[in-house]
Amino acid sequence: MTIQLRPKHQHPIQSGAFRDPKEMLAEQSEAVAAKIATGFAQAERGELMDGEDAIKMMRQRRAERLKAQG
C-alpha cells in the first residue's frame, strides 16, 4: 500500500519523530479512536448537543483556525 502525505504532514516524519508514515498514521488512529470512545461515553451519559448547535460550533472553530493561519 502506498501512503502519500500532504507537505504539512511530511514534516513530523522528516524531522525524525516517526520512522515512516504508517507509524504516524497508527498514532493518529489511536487518538481518533480515543476521541470516538469519549464521544460515545458522553452520549451514554446524555451529554448530547443539538445538531444545529454542533454545526455552528464546527463552523466557528474552522473560522478561528483559518484566521490563525492568516
C-alpha positions in Angstrom: 0.0 0.0 0.0 1.3 3.4 -0.9 0.8 6.3 1.5 1.0 9.8 0.2 1.1 12.7 2.7 0.5 16.4 2.2 3.6 18.5 2.7 2.3 19.8 6.1 2.1 16.1 7.3 5.5 15.2 6.0 7.4 17.3 8.5 6.9 15.1 11.5 8.4 12.2 9.5 11.2 14.1 8.0 12.1 15.6 11.4 12.6 12.1 12.8 9.6 12.0 15.1 8.4 8.9 13.2 10.2 6.3 11.2 7.6 6.1 8.5 4.1 7.3 7.5 2.5 4.1 8.9 3.8 4.8 12.3 2.4 8.3 12.3 -1.0 7.1 11.0 -1.2 4.4 13.7 -0.7 7.0 16.4 -3.3 9.3 14.8 -5.7 6.3 14.6 -5.3 5.7 18.3 -6.0 9.4 19.0 -9.2 9.3 16.8 -10.3 6.1 18.5 -9.9 7.7 21.9 -12.0 10.7 20.9 -14.7 8.4 19.5 -14.8 6.5 22.8 -15.1 9.7 24.7 -18.0 10.8 22.4 -19.8 7.5 23.0 -19.4 7.8 26.7 -20.7 11.3 26.7 -23.7 10.2 24.6 -24.4 7.4 27.0 -24.5 9.9 29.9 -26.9 12.0 27.9 -24.4 14.8 27.2 -25.6 15.4 23.7 -25.6 18.6 21.6 -28.3 19.8 19.2 -27.2 19.2 15.5 -27.6 22.9 14.6 -25.5 23.9 17.6 -22.8 21.4 16.7 -22.6 22.7 13.1 -22.4 26.3 14.4 -19.6 25.3 16.7 -17.7 23.5 14.0 -18.0 26.5 11.6 -16.8 28.8 14.3 -13.8 26.6 15.1 -12.9 26.4 11.4 -13.2 30.2 11.0 -10.8 30.6 14.0 -8.4 28.1 12.6 -8.4 29.8 9.2 -7.9 33.2 10.8 -5.0 31.9 12.9 -3.4 30.6 9.7 -3.5 34.1 8.1 
